[in-house]
Amino acid sequence: MVRRVDFSPYGTEALYREREGKLLIELELSSMLQLFNSFDPAPFHEKELDEEAEVYIYNIVGEFPLKKPLEILIYVPPSEFTRETERTLKEAIRNHFLYKKVLTEIDLRRLLQRGRRNMAIALTFLFLCLLMIRFLSTFEGGLLKTMLSEGLTIIGWVAMWEPIYVFLYGWWPIVQKRNIYRKILDMDVSVVSGSPHKVG
């Protein structure tokens, strides 16, 4: 369904054709139905894209800096090419990736909410651990006291790891995914009749 490329150690940009300063993400269809999820009963302009097509587009856009100009170019059989087909394919791609962007934003919001909630829980737990350590310090030294104090210190800071991870590292992949979806939504989509071997 999609036009395949072989990856090169010298950079992927040279593997894609360029038109008017934009690298082309080319998809060649033997039927416009190939672009859609065959199990989705929604109308064409609302249907989900085929998973292979979605992954292909997403991965290529993710290879390049977000500022790199890209364009999606879809080839359909001449027998199926109409203005309605062109409009349907463009609208379907936009609706699909708009939906994906919304889902990603929901995931990000939920992650940050969870991070804030867990941070409050972890800080409370750490405070109680430190309070217990302060209480233990009033007793005479001994192996048990040392074990309890060291143990409370360790588990108190271990409890902080999950919320700290969320705010330091966990949200970046989701933001990156959202930015890729935004880029796809801003890209031009062209639909032409024929194949990449005959269209210029």
Sequence and secondary structure as in RCSB ss.txt:
>XXXX:A:sequence
MVRRVDFSPYGTEALYREREGKLLIELELSSMLQLFNSFDPAPFHEKELDEEAEVYIYNIVGEFPLKKPLEILIY
VPPSEFTRETERTLKEAIRNHFLYKKVLTEIDLRRLLQRGRRNMAIALTFLFLCLLMIRFLSTFEGGLLKTMLSE
GLTIIGWVAMWEPIYVFLYGWWPIVQKRNIYRKILDMDVSVVSGSPHKVG
>XXXX:A:secstr
 B      TT SGGGS EETTEEEEEEE SSGGGGB TT  S GGGS B HHHHHHHHHHHHHS TTS EEEEEE
E GGG  HHHHHHHHHHHHHHHHHHHHHHHHHHHHHHHHHHHHHHHHHHHHHHHHHHHHHHTTS   HHHHHHHH
HHHHHHHHTTHHHHHIIIIITHHHHHHHHHHHHHHHSEEEEEES TTT  
